[in-house]
Amino acid sequence: MNVSLPAPMVGFVEEMVASGGYSSSSEVVREALRLLRDERAVEHEKAVILRREVGSGLEQARAQRFSDRSLEEIAGSVVKKADRK
């Protein structure tokens, strides 16, 4: 597979290889693609969690079950839950 990169990206790849962190430009590109894949997986998981939480909230609202907690308290608990995963 051949990939064309703009000059600034070529320079960056060459710098990464020259610094000794990678043995080849292919290794730099593979690492970048792994990071992109992992980032996309995290974003997907966040979307799944958000959909689940919104769905749960809508079900509770339809059943007339409302929380006495403040918005800040609810948001804080959601963030803590997401950080544990």
PDB file of N, CA, C and O in Angstrom:
ATOM      1  N   MET A   1       0.849  -1.171   0.000  1.00  0.00           N
ATOM      2  CA  MET A   1       0.000   0.000   0.000  1.00  0.00           C
ATOM      3  C   MET A   1       0.900   1.242   0.000  1.00  0.00           C
ATOM      4  O   MET A   1       1.865   1.329   0.759  1.00  0.00           O
ATOM      5  N   ASN A   2       0.571   2.165  -0.840  1.00  0.00           N
ATOM      6  CA  ASN A   2       1.291   3.442  -0.866  1.00  0.00           C
ATOM      7  C   ASN A   2       0.373   4.525  -0.336  1.00  0.00           C
ATOM      8  O   ASN A   2      -0.819   4.552  -0.641  1.00  0.00           O
ATOM      9  N   VAL A   3       0.937   5.411   0.456  1.00  0.00           N
ATOM     10  CA  VAL A   3       0.162   6.496   1.036  1.00  0.00           C
ATOM     11  C   VAL A   3       0.875   7.799   0.730  1.00  0.00           C
ATOM     12  O   VAL A   3       2.082   7.922   0.938  1.00  0.00           O
ATOM     13  N   SER A   4       0.120   8.773   0.234  1.00  0.00           N
ATOM     14  CA  SER A   4       0.687  10.096  -0.035  1.00  0.00           C
ATOM     15  C   SER A   4       0.401  11.007   1.145  1.00  0.00           C
ATOM     16  O   SER A   4      -0.724  11.076   1.638  1.00  0.00           O
ATOM     17  N   LEU A   5       1.429  11.698   1.586  1.00  0.00           N
ATOM     18  CA  LEU A   5       1.288  12.621   2.708  1.00  0.00           C
ATOM     19  C   LEU A   5       1.724  14.013   2.283  1.00  0.00           C
ATOM     20  O   LEU A   5       2.628  14.151   1.459  1.00  0.00           O
ATOM     21  N   PRO A   6       1.096  15.047   2.832  1.00  0.00           N
ATOM     22  CA  PRO A   6       1.567  16.409   2.565  1.00  0.00           C
ATOM     23  C   PRO A   6       2.935  16.623   3.220  1.00  0.00           C
ATOM     24  O   PRO A   6       3.299  15.933   4.172  1.00  0.00           O
ATOM     25  N   ALA A   7       3.666  17.575   2.698  1.00  0.00           N
ATOM     26  CA  ALA A   7       5.045  17.826   3.143  1.00  0.00           C
ATOM     27  C   ALA A   7       5.190  17.955   4.664  1.00  0.00           C
ATOM     28  O   ALA A   7       6.120  17.375   5.224  1.00  0.00           O
ATOM     29  N   PRO A   8       4.308  18.691   5.357  1.00  0.00           N
ATOM     30  CA  PRO A   8       4.479  18.795   6.813  1.00  0.00           C
ATOM     31  C   PRO A   8       4.390  17.449   7.527  1.00  0.00           C
ATOM     32  O   PRO A   8       5.104  17.209   8.501  1.00  0.00           O
ATOM     33  N   MET A   9       3.518  16.577   7.044  1.00  0.00           N
ATOM     34  CA  MET A   9       3.398  15.257   7.664  1.00  0.00           C
ATOM     35  C   MET A   9       4.607  14.388   7.343  1.00  0.00           C
ATOM     36  O   MET A   9       5.065  13.617   8.187  1.00  0.00           O
ATOM     37  N   VAL A  10       5.118  14.511   6.136  1.00  0.00           N
ATOM     38  CA  VAL A  10       6.337  13.775   5.770  1.00  0.00           C
ATOM     39  C   VAL A  10       7.463  14.197   6.699  1.00  0.00           C
ATOM     40  O   VAL A  10       8.196  13.358   7.223  1.00  0.00           O
ATOM     41  N   GLY A  11       7.597  15.512   6.902  1.00  0.00           N
ATOM     42  CA  GLY A  11       8.627  16.013   7.800  1.00  0.00           C
ATOM     43  C   GLY A  11       8.475  15.483   9.201  1.00  0.00           C
ATOM     44  O   GLY A  11       9.463  15.128   9.845  1.00  0.00           O
ATOM     45  N   PHE A  12       7.241  15.424   9.686  1.00  0.00           N
ATOM     46  CA  PHE A  12       6.985  14.912  11.027  1.00  0.00           C
ATOM     47  C   PHE A  12       7.383  13.448  11.126  1.00  0.00           C
ATOM     48  O   PHE A  12       8.042  13.047  12.085  1.00  0.00           O
ATOM     49  N   VAL A  13       6.988  12.649  10.143  1.00  0.00           N
ATOM     50  CA  VAL A  13       7.329  11.222  10.141  1.00  0.00           C
ATOM     51  C   VAL A  13       8.848  11.064  10.132  1.00  0.00           C
ATOM     52  O   VAL A  13       9.396  10.253  10.879  1.00  0.00           O
ATOM     53  N   GLU A  14       9.514  11.826   9.301  1.00  0.00           N
ATOM     54  CA  GLU A  14      10.975  11.745   9.230  1.00  0.00           C
ATOM     55  C   GLU A  14      11.620  12.136  10.551  1.00  0.00           C
ATOM     56  O   GLU A  14      12.613  11.534  10.961  1.00  0.00           O
ATOM     57  N   GLU A  15      11.063  13.140  11.219  1.00  0.00           N
ATOM     58  CA  GLU A  15      11.582  13.546  12.529  1.00  0.00           C
ATOM     59  C   GLU A  15      11.422  12.426  13.559  1.00  0.00           C
ATOM     60  O   GLU A  15      12.319  12.178  14.365  1.00  0.00           O
ATOM     61  N   MET A  16      10.285  11.764  13.520  1.00  0.00           N
ATOM     62  CA  MET A  16      10.040  10.669  14.461  1.00  0.00           C
ATOM     63  C   MET A  16      11.037   9.530  14.261  1.00  0.00           C
ATOM     64  O   MET A  16      11.522   8.946  15.230  1.00  0.00           O
ATOM     65  N   VAL A  17      11.339   9.219  13.014  1.00  0.00           N
ATOM     66  CA  VAL A  17      12.310   8.160  12.726  1.00  0.00           C
ATOM     67  C   VAL A  17      13.708   8.626  13.122  1.00  0.00           C
ATOM     68  O   VAL A  17      14.468   7.869  13.727  1.00  0.00           O
ATOM     69  N   ALA A  18      14.051   9.870  12.783  1.00  0.00           N
ATOM     70  CA  ALA A  18      15.384  10.398  13.095  1.00  0.00           C
ATOM     71  C   ALA A  18      15.634  10.483  14.600  1.00  0.00           C
ATOM     72  O   ALA A  18      16.771  10.356  15.054  1.00  0.00           O
ATOM     73  N   SER A  19      14.570  10.696  15.368  1.00  0.00           N
ATOM     74  CA  SER A  19      14.735  10.813  16.820  1.00  0.00           C
ATOM     75  C   SER A  19      15.036   9.469  17.471  1.00  0.00           C
ATOM     76  O   SER A  19      15.422   9.414  18.639  1.00  0.00           O
ATOM     77  N   GLY A  20      14.862   8.395  16.722  1.00  0.00           N
ATOM     78  CA  GLY A  20      15.142   7.070  17.252  1.00  0.00           C
ATOM     79  C   GLY A  20      13.953   6.388  17.894  1.00  0.00           C
ATOM     80  O   GLY A  20      14.059   5.249  18.348  1.00  0.00           O
ATOM     81  N   GLY A  21      12.825   7.071  17.937  1.00  0.00           N
ATOM     82  CA  GLY A  21      11.647   6.484  18.541  1.00  0.00           C
ATOM     83  C   GLY A  21      11.011   5.393  17.687  1.00  0.00           C
ATOM     84  O   GLY A  21      10.298   4.527  18.194  1.00  0.00           O
ATOM     85  N   TYR A  22      11.273   5.445  16.409  1.00  0.00           N
ATOM     86  CA  TYR A  22      10.726   4.469  15.461  1.00  0.00           C
ATOM     87  C   TYR A  22      11.830   4.059  14.499  1.00  0.00           C
ATOM     88  O   TYR A  22      12.736   4.835  14.196  1.00  0.00           O
ATOM     89  N   SER A  23      11.733   2.822  14.028  1.00  0.00           N
ATOM     90  CA  SER A  23      12.787   2.334  13.134  1.00  0.00           C
ATOM     91  C   SER A  23      12.497   2.607  11.668  1.00  0.00           C
ATOM     92  O   SER A  23      13.396   2.518  10.832  1.00  0.00           O
ATOM     93  N   SER A  24      11.242   2.941  11.343  1.00  0.00           N
ATOM     94  CA  SER A  24      10.896   3.208   9.944  1.00  0.00           C
ATOM     95  C   SER A  24       9.659   4.099   9.870  1.00  0.00           C
ATOM     96  O   SER A  24       8.929   4.259  10.847  1.00  0.00           O
ATOM     97  N   SER A  25       9.445   4.669   8.698  1.00  0.00           N
ATOM     98  CA  SER A  25       8.250   5.489   8.503  1.00  0.00           C
ATOM     99  C   SER A  25       6.997   4.624   8.591  1.00  0.00           C
ATOM    100  O   SER A  25       5.957   5.094   9.052  1.00  0.00           O
ATOM    101  N   SER A  26       7.078   3.381   8.161  1.00  0.00           N
ATOM    102  CA  SER A  26       5.928   2.479   8.264  1.00  0.00           C
ATOM    103  C   SER A  26       5.539   2.262   9.721  1.00  0.00           C
ATOM    104  O   SER A  26       4.355   2.175  10.047  1.00  0.00           O
ATOM    105  N   GLU A  27       6.524   2.175  10.582  1.00  0.00           N
ATOM    106  CA  GLU A  27       6.240   1.990  12.003  1.00  0.00           C
ATOM    107  C   GLU A  27       5.522   3.209  12.573  1.00  0.00           C
ATOM    108  O   GLU A  27       4.617   3.065  13.396  1.00  0.00           O
ATOM    109  N   VAL A  28       5.917   4.405  12.144  1.00  0.00           N
ATOM    110  CA  VAL A  28       5.251   5.630  12.595  1.00  0.00           C
ATOM    111  C   VAL A  28       3.791   5.620  12.143  1.00  0.00           C
ATOM    112  O   VAL A  28       2.892   5.924  12.928  1.00  0.00           O
ATOM    113  N   VAL A  29       3.560   5.272  10.891  1.00  0.00           N
ATOM    114  CA  VAL A  29       2.202   5.258  10.348  1.00  0.00           C
ATOM    115  C   VAL A  29       1.361   4.187  11.048  1.00  0.00           C
ATOM    116  O   VAL A  29       0.195   4.429  11.360  1.00  0.00           O
ATOM    117  N   ARG A  30       1.931   3.021  11.294  1.00  0.00           N
ATOM    118  CA  ARG A  30       1.185   1.979  11.999  1.00  0.00           C
ATOM    119  C   ARG A  30       0.776   2.445  13.390  1.00  0.00           C
ATOM    120  O   ARG A  30      -0.360   2.230  13.813  1.00  0.00           O
ATOM    121  N   GLU A  31       1.703   3.083  14.100  1.00  0.00           N
ATOM    122  CA  GLU A  31       1.393   3.591  15.443  1.00  0.00           C
ATOM    123  C   GLU A  31       0.296   4.648  15.369  1.00  0.00           C
ATOM    124  O   GLU A  31      -0.615   4.653  16.198  1.00  0.00           O
ATOM    125  N   ALA A  32       0.372   5.534  14.397  1.00  0.00           N
ATOM    126  CA  ALA A  32      -0.656   6.569  14.243  1.00  0.00           C
ATOM    127  C   ALA A  32      -2.018   5.939  13.984  1.00  0.00           C
ATOM    128  O   ALA A  32      -3.026   6.386  14.532  1.00  0.00           O
ATOM    129  N   LEU A  33      -2.049   4.912  13.158  1.00  0.00           N
ATOM    130  CA  LEU A  33      -3.317   4.242  12.870  1.00  0.00           C
ATOM    131  C   LEU A  33      -3.848   3.489  14.090  1.00  0.00           C
ATOM    132  O   LEU A  33      -5.058   3.455  14.312  1.00  0.00           O
ATOM    133  N   ARG A  34      -2.965   2.890  14.879  1.00  0.00           N
ATOM    134  CA  ARG A  34      -3.401   2.237  16.117  1.00  0.00           C
ATOM    135  C   ARG A  34      -4.030   3.262  17.063  1.00  0.00           C
ATOM    136  O   ARG A  34      -5.078   3.015  17.660  1.00  0.00           O
ATOM    137  N   LEU A  35      -3.370   4.416  17.186  1.00  0.00           N
ATOM    138  CA  LEU A  35      -3.905   5.467  18.057  1.00  0.00           C
ATOM    139  C   LEU A  35      -5.253   5.963  17.555  1.00  0.00           C
ATOM    140  O   LEU A  35      -6.160   6.195  18.354  1.00  0.00           O
ATOM    141  N   LEU A  36      -5.397   6.130  16.252  1.00  0.00           N
ATOM    142  CA  LEU A  36      -6.663   6.567  15.672  1.00  0.00           C
ATOM    143  C   LEU A  36      -7.752   5.536  15.929  1.00  0.00           C
ATOM    144  O   LEU A  36      -8.875   5.885  16.293  1.00  0.00           O
ATOM    145  N   ARG A  37      -7.414   4.259  15.737  1.00  0.00           N
ATOM    146  CA  ARG A  37      -8.380   3.179  15.983  1.00  0.00           C
ATOM    147  C   ARG A  37      -8.822   3.194  17.449  1.00  0.00           C
ATOM    148  O   ARG A  37     -10.012   3.082  17.744  1.00  0.00           O
ATOM    149  N   ASP A  38      -7.860   3.332  18.365  1.00  0.00           N
ATOM    150  CA  ASP A  38      -8.181   3.354  19.791  1.00  0.00           C
ATOM    151  C   ASP A  38      -9.031   4.570  20.153  1.00  0.00           C
ATOM    152  O   ASP A  38      -9.966   4.467  20.947  1.00  0.00           O
ATOM    153  N   GLU A  39      -8.704   5.718  19.569  1.00  0.00           N
ATOM    154  CA  GLU A  39      -9.463   6.941  19.829  1.00  0.00           C
ATOM    155  C   GLU A  39     -10.907   6.783  19.353  1.00  0.00           C
ATOM    156  O   GLU A  39     -11.843   7.186  20.044  1.00  0.00           O
ATOM    157  N   ARG A  40     -11.077   6.203  18.187  1.00  0.00           N
ATOM    158  CA  ARG A  40     -12.431   5.970  17.659  1.00  0.00           C
ATOM    159  C   ARG A  40     -13.204   5.008  18.559  1.00  0.00           C
ATOM    160  O   ARG A  40     -14.399   5.195  18.787  1.00  0.00           O
ATOM    161  N   ALA A  41     -12.533   3.990  19.067  1.00  0.00           N
ATOM    162  CA  ALA A  41     -13.191   3.023  19.959  1.00  0.00           C
ATOM    163  C   ALA A  41     -13.657   3.717  21.231  1.00  0.00           C
ATOM    164  O   ALA A  41     -14.756   3.448  21.717  1.00  0.00           O
ATOM    165  N   VAL A  42     -12.833   4.606  21.775  1.00  0.00           N
ATOM    166  CA  VAL A  42     -13.209   5.347  22.988  1.00  0.00           C
ATOM    167  C   VAL A  42     -14.407   6.245  22.695  1.00  0.00           C
ATOM    168  O   VAL A  42     -15.345   6.302  23.491  1.00  0.00           O
ATOM    169  N   GLU A  43     -14.386   6.945  21.566  1.00  0.00           N
ATOM    170  CA  GLU A  43     -15.496   7.823  21.204  1.00  0.00           C
ATOM    171  C   GLU A  43     -16.779   7.014  21.022  1.00  0.00           C
ATOM    172  O   GLU A  43     -17.856   7.456  21.423  1.00  0.00           O
ATOM    173  N   HIS A  44     -16.666   5.843  20.423  1.00  0.00           N
ATOM    174  CA  HIS A  44     -17.837   4.978  20.246  1.00  0.00           C
ATOM    175  C   HIS A  44     -18.398   4.558  21.609  1.00  0.00           C
ATOM    176  O   HIS A  44     -19.610   4.591  21.825  1.00  0.00           O
ATOM    177  N   GLU A  45     -17.519   4.167  22.515  1.00  0.00           N
ATOM    178  CA  GLU A  45     -17.956   3.743  23.848  1.00  0.00           C
ATOM    179  C   GLU A  45     -18.629   4.897  24.586  1.00  0.00           C
ATOM    180  O   GLU A  45     -19.630   4.689  25.271  1.00  0.00           O
ATOM    181  N   LYS A  46     -18.097   6.101  24.455  1.00  0.00           N
ATOM    182  CA  LYS A  46     -18.725   7.269  25.084  1.00  0.00           C
ATOM    183  C   LYS A  46     -20.128   7.494  24.529  1.00  0.00           C
ATOM    184  O   LYS A  46     -21.052   7.812  25.276  1.00  0.00           O
ATOM    185  N   ALA A  47     -20.283   7.327  23.211  1.00  0.00           N
ATOM    186  CA  ALA A  47     -21.600   7.499  22.588  1.00  0.00           C
ATOM    187  C   ALA A  47     -22.574   6.439  23.081  1.00  0.00           C
ATOM    188  O   ALA A  47     -23.745   6.737  23.318  1.00  0.00           O
ATOM    189  N   VAL A  48     -22.105   5.209  23.237  1.00  0.00           N
ATOM    190  CA  VAL A  48     -22.956   4.129  23.749  1.00  0.00           C
ATOM    191  C   VAL A  48     -23.424   4.456  25.159  1.00  0.00           C
ATOM    192  O   VAL A  48     -24.602   4.299  25.482  1.00  0.00           O
ATOM    193  N   ILE A  49     -22.498   4.913  25.998  1.00  0.00           N
ATOM    194  CA  ILE A  49     -22.842   5.268  27.381  1.00  0.00           C
ATOM    195  C   ILE A  49     -23.845   6.419  27.400  1.00  0.00           C
ATOM    196  O   ILE A  49     -24.814   6.389  28.158  1.00  0.00           O
ATOM    197  N   LEU A  50     -23.613   7.429  26.568  1.00  0.00           N
ATOM    198  CA  LEU A  50     -24.510   8.583  26.530  1.00  0.00           C
ATOM    199  C   LEU A  50     -25.911   8.161  26.095  1.00  0.00           C
ATOM    200  O   LEU A  50     -26.898   8.573  26.703  1.00  0.00           O
ATOM    201  N   ARG A  51     -26.003   7.341  25.041  1.00  0.00           N
ATOM    202  CA  ARG A  51     -27.317   6.872  24.587  1.00  0.00           C
ATOM    203  C   ARG A  51     -28.035   6.088  25.686  1.00  0.00           C
ATOM    204  O   ARG A  51     -29.233   6.261  25.912  1.00  0.00           O
ATOM    205  N   ARG A  52     -27.277   5.223  26.363  1.00  0.00           N
ATOM    206  CA  ARG A  52     -27.872   4.426  27.442  1.00  0.00           C
ATOM    207  C   ARG A  52     -28.390   5.317  28.564  1.00  0.00           C
ATOM    208  O   ARG A  52     -29.495   5.114  29.065  1.00  0.00           O
ATOM    209  N   GLU A  53     -27.590   6.302  28.954  1.00  0.00           N
ATOM    210  CA  GLU A  53     -27.987   7.188  30.044  1.00  0.00           C
ATOM    211  C   GLU A  53     -29.185   8.055  29.658  1.00  0.00           C
ATOM    212  O   GLU A  53     -30.089   8.262  30.468  1.00  0.00           O
ATOM    213  N   VAL A  54     -29.194   8.556  28.438  1.00  0.00           N
ATOM    214  CA  VAL A  54     -30.334   9.361  27.981  1.00  0.00           C
ATOM    215  C   VAL A  54     -31.587   8.495  27.921  1.00  0.00           C
ATOM    216  O   VAL A  54     -32.665   8.917  28.339  1.00  0.00           O
ATOM    217  N   GLY A  55     -31.436   7.285  27.397  1.00  0.00           N
ATOM    218  CA  GLY A  55     -32.579   6.367  27.349  1.00  0.00           C
ATOM    219  C   GLY A  55     -33.126   6.071  28.733  1.00  0.00           C
ATOM    220  O   GLY A  55     -34.339   6.039  28.939  1.00  0.00           O
ATOM    221  N   SER A  56     -32.225   5.854  29.679  1.00  0.00           N
ATOM    222  CA  SER A  56     -32.639   5.596  31.058  1.00  0.00           C
ATOM    223  C   SER A  56     -33.372   6.806  31.622  1.00  0.00           C
ATOM    224  O   SER A  56     -34.392   6.658  32.295  1.00  0.00           O
ATOM    225  N   GLY A  57     -32.866   7.982  31.356  1.00  0.00           N
ATOM    226  CA  GLY A  57     -33.516   9.202  31.839  1.00  0.00           C
ATOM    227  C   GLY A  57     -34.895   9.397  31.234  1.00  0.00           C
ATOM    228  O   GLY A  57     -35.832   9.800  31.924  1.00  0.00           O
ATOM    229  N   LEU A  58     -35.016   9.110  29.944  1.00  0.00           N
ATOM    230  CA  LEU A  58     -36.323   9.238  29.298  1.00  0.00           C
ATOM    231  C   LEU A  58     -37.331   8.243  29.879  1.00  0.00           C
ATOM    232  O   LEU A  58     -38.492   8.587  30.100  1.00  0.00           O
ATOM    233  N   GLU A  59     -36.883   7.015  30.123  1.00  0.00           N
ATOM    234  CA  GLU A  59     -37.770   6.016  30.733  1.00  0.00           C
ATOM    235  C   GLU A  59     -38.228   6.472  32.113  1.00  0.00           C
ATOM    236  O   GLU A  59     -39.400   6.334  32.462  1.00  0.00           O
ATOM    237  N   GLN A  60     -37.306   7.011  32.891  1.00  0.00           N
ATOM    238  CA  GLN A  60     -37.649   7.480  34.232  1.00  0.00           C
ATOM    239  C   GLN A  60     -38.620   8.658  34.170  1.00  0.00           C
ATOM    240  O   GLN A  60     -39.545   8.748  34.977  1.00  0.00           O
ATOM    241  N   ALA A  61     -38.408   9.557  33.215  1.00  0.00           N
ATOM    242  CA  ALA A  61     -39.304  10.713  33.079  1.00  0.00           C
ATOM    243  C   ALA A  61     -40.706  10.258  32.680  1.00  0.00           C
ATOM    244  O   ALA A  61     -41.697  10.769  33.201  1.00  0.00           O
ATOM    245  N   ARG A  62     -40.791   9.305  31.762  1.00  0.00           N
ATOM    246  CA  ARG A  62     -42.109   8.789  31.361  1.00  0.00           C
ATOM    247  C   ARG A  62     -42.849   8.152  32.546  1.00  0.00           C
ATOM    248  O   ARG A  62     -44.075   8.210  32.639  1.00  0.00           O
ATOM    249  N   ALA A  63     -42.070   7.545  33.444  1.00  0.00           N
ATOM    250  CA  ALA A  63     -42.664   6.906  34.621  1.00  0.00           C
ATOM    251  C   ALA A  63     -42.862   7.894  35.771  1.00  0.00           C
ATOM    252  O   ALA A  63     -43.233   7.502  36.877  1.00  0.00           O
ATOM    253  N   GLN A  64     -42.610   9.179  35.501  1.00  0.00           N
ATOM    254  CA  GLN A  64     -42.762  10.239  36.508  1.00  0.00           C
ATOM    255  C   GLN A  64     -41.828  10.057  37.701  1.00  0.00           C
ATOM    256  O   GLN A  64     -42.155  10.460  38.817  1.00  0.00           O
ATOM    257  N   ARG A  65     -40.663   9.450  37.463  1.00  0.00           N
ATOM    258  CA  ARG A  65     -39.658   9.300  38.530  1.00  0.00           C
ATOM    259  C   ARG A  65     -38.576  10.349  38.292  1.00  0.00           C
ATOM    260  O   ARG A  65     -37.798  10.259  37.342  1.00  0.00           O
ATOM    261  N   PHE A  66     -38.544  11.329  39.162  1.00  0.00           N
ATOM    262  CA  PHE A  66     -37.576  12.411  39.026  1.00  0.00           C
ATOM    263  C   PHE A  66     -36.632  12.419  40.217  1.00  0.00           C
ATOM    264  O   PHE A  66     -37.009  12.018  41.318  1.00  0.00           O
ATOM    265  N   SER A  67     -35.417  12.871  39.997  1.00  0.00           N
ATOM    266  CA  SER A  67     -34.391  12.898  41.030  1.00  0.00           C
ATOM    267  C   SER A  67     -34.434  14.198  41.817  1.00  0.00           C
ATOM    268  O   SER A  67     -34.815  15.244  41.292  1.00  0.00           O
ATOM    269  N   ASP A  68     -34.041  14.117  43.075  1.00  0.00           N
ATOM    270  CA  ASP A  68     -33.909  15.312  43.898  1.00  0.00           C
ATOM    271  C   ASP A  68     -32.502  15.901  43.793  1.00  0.00           C
ATOM    272  O   ASP A  68     -32.234  16.974  44.334  1.00  0.00           O
ATOM    273  N   ARG A  69     -31.602  15.198  43.097  1.00  0.00           N
ATOM    274  CA  ARG A  69     -30.221  15.673  42.980  1.00  0.00           C
ATOM    275  C   ARG A  69     -30.130  16.835  41.990  1.00  0.00           C
ATOM    276  O   ARG A  69     -30.947  16.960  41.077  1.00  0.00           O
ATOM    277  N   SER A  70     -29.115  17.681  42.195  1.00  0.00           N
ATOM    278  CA  SER A  70     -28.892  18.808  41.286  1.00  0.00           C
ATOM    279  C   SER A  70     -28.257  18.306  39.988  1.00  0.00           C
ATOM    280  O   SER A  70     -27.737  17.192  39.929  1.00  0.00           O
ATOM    281  N   LEU A  71     -28.307  19.126  38.974  1.00  0.00           N
ATOM    282  CA  LEU A  71     -27.685  18.784  37.700  1.00  0.00           C
ATOM    283  C   LEU A  71     -26.191  18.531  37.879  1.00  0.00           C
ATOM    284  O   LEU A  71     -25.640  17.622  37.258  1.00  0.00           O
ATOM    285  N   GLU A  72     -25.534  19.323  38.720  1.00  0.00           N
ATOM    286  CA  GLU A  72     -24.107  19.147  38.978  1.00  0.00           C
ATOM    287  C   GLU A  72     -23.818  17.794  39.618  1.00  0.00           C
ATOM    288  O   GLU A  72     -22.844  17.130  39.261  1.00  0.00           O
ATOM    289  N   GLU A  73     -24.652  17.389  40.550  1.00  0.00           N
ATOM    290  CA  GLU A  73     -24.474  16.089  41.206  1.00  0.00           C
ATOM    291  C   GLU A  73     -24.655  14.941  40.215  1.00  0.00           C
ATOM    292  O   GLU A  73     -23.890  13.977  40.217  1.00  0.00           O
ATOM    293  N   ILE A  74     -25.660  15.057  39.385  1.00  0.00           N
ATOM    294  CA  ILE A  74     -25.910  14.012  38.391  1.00  0.00           C
ATOM    295  C   ILE A  74     -24.756  13.939  37.395  1.00  0.00           C
ATOM    296  O   ILE A  74     -24.262  12.850  37.100  1.00  0.00           O
ATOM    297  N   ALA A  75     -24.324  15.079  36.879  1.00  0.00           N
ATOM    298  CA  ALA A  75     -23.217  15.106  35.921  1.00  0.00           C
ATOM    299  C   ALA A  75     -21.939  14.547  36.552  1.00  0.00           C
ATOM    300  O   ALA A  75     -21.194  13.813  35.902  1.00  0.00           O
ATOM    301  N   GLY A  76     -21.688  14.891  37.808  1.00  0.00           N
ATOM    302  CA  GLY A  76     -20.507  14.379  38.495  1.00  0.00           C
ATOM    303  C   GLY A  76     -20.524  12.881  38.612  1.00  0.00           C
ATOM    304  O   GLY A  76     -19.485  12.242  38.447  1.00  0.00           O
ATOM    305  N   SER A  77     -21.677  12.297  38.895  1.00  0.00           N
ATOM    306  CA  SER A  77     -21.749  10.844  39.021  1.00  0.00           C
ATOM    307  C   SER A  77     -21.568  10.155  37.672  1.00  0.00           C
ATOM    308  O   SER A  77     -20.987   9.072  37.605  1.00  0.00           O
ATOM    309  N   VAL A  78     -22.054  10.765  36.610  1.00  0.00           N
ATOM    310  CA  VAL A  78     -21.878  10.210  35.260  1.00  0.00           C
ATOM    311  C   VAL A  78     -20.397  10.232  34.886  1.00  0.00           C
ATOM    312  O   VAL A  78     -19.873   9.261  34.340  1.00  0.00           O
ATOM    313  N   VAL A  79     -19.729  11.342  35.183  1.00  0.00           N
ATOM    314  CA  VAL A  79     -18.296  11.456  34.874  1.00  0.00           C
ATOM    315  C   VAL A  79     -17.503  10.416  35.649  1.00  0.00           C
ATOM    316  O   VAL A  79     -16.625   9.763  35.085  1.00  0.00           O
ATOM    317  N   LYS A  80     -17.799  10.253  36.926  1.00  0.00           N
ATOM    318  CA  LYS A  80     -17.103   9.253  37.748  1.00  0.00           C
ATOM    319  C   LYS A  80     -17.319   7.855  37.194  1.00  0.00           C
ATOM    320  O   LYS A  80     -16.385   7.054  37.142  1.00  0.00           O
ATOM    321  N   LYS A  81     -18.535   7.559  36.783  1.00  0.00           N
ATOM    322  CA  LYS A  81     -18.842   6.246  36.234  1.00  0.00           C
ATOM    323  C   LYS A  81     -18.043   6.017  34.940  1.00  0.00           C
ATOM    324  O   LYS A  81     -17.507   4.930  34.725  1.00  0.00           O
ATOM    325  N   ALA A  82     -17.966   7.027  34.097  1.00  0.00           N
ATOM    326  CA  ALA A  82     -17.236   6.909  32.819  1.00  0.00           C
ATOM    327  C   ALA A  82     -15.739   6.757  33.068  1.00  0.00           C
ATOM    328  O   ALA A  82     -15.066   6.035  32.331  1.00  0.00           O
ATOM    329  N   ASP A  83     -15.206   7.422  34.091  1.00  0.00           N
ATOM    330  CA  ASP A  83     -13.785   7.343  34.400  1.00  0.00           C
ATOM    331  C   ASP A  83     -13.383   5.958  34.882  1.00  0.00           C
ATOM    332  O   ASP A  83     -12.239   5.545  34.693  1.00  0.00           O
ATOM    333  N   ARG A  84     -14.308   5.238  35.501  1.00  0.00           N
ATOM    334  CA  ARG A  84     -14.016   3.902  36.006  1.00  0.00           C
ATOM    335  C   ARG A  84     -13.922   2.881  34.886  1.00  0.00           C
ATOM    336  O   ARG A  84     -13.383   1.795  35.096  1.00  0.00           O
ATOM    337  N   LYS A  85     -14.420   3.189  33.728  1.00  0.00           N
ATOM    338  CA  LYS A  85     -14.410   2.212  32.623  1.00  0.00           C
ATOM    339  C   LYS A  85     -13.171   2.297  31.815  1.00  0.00           C
ATOM    340  O   LYS A  85     -13.009   1.547  30.853  1.00  0.00           O
TER     341      LYS A  85
END
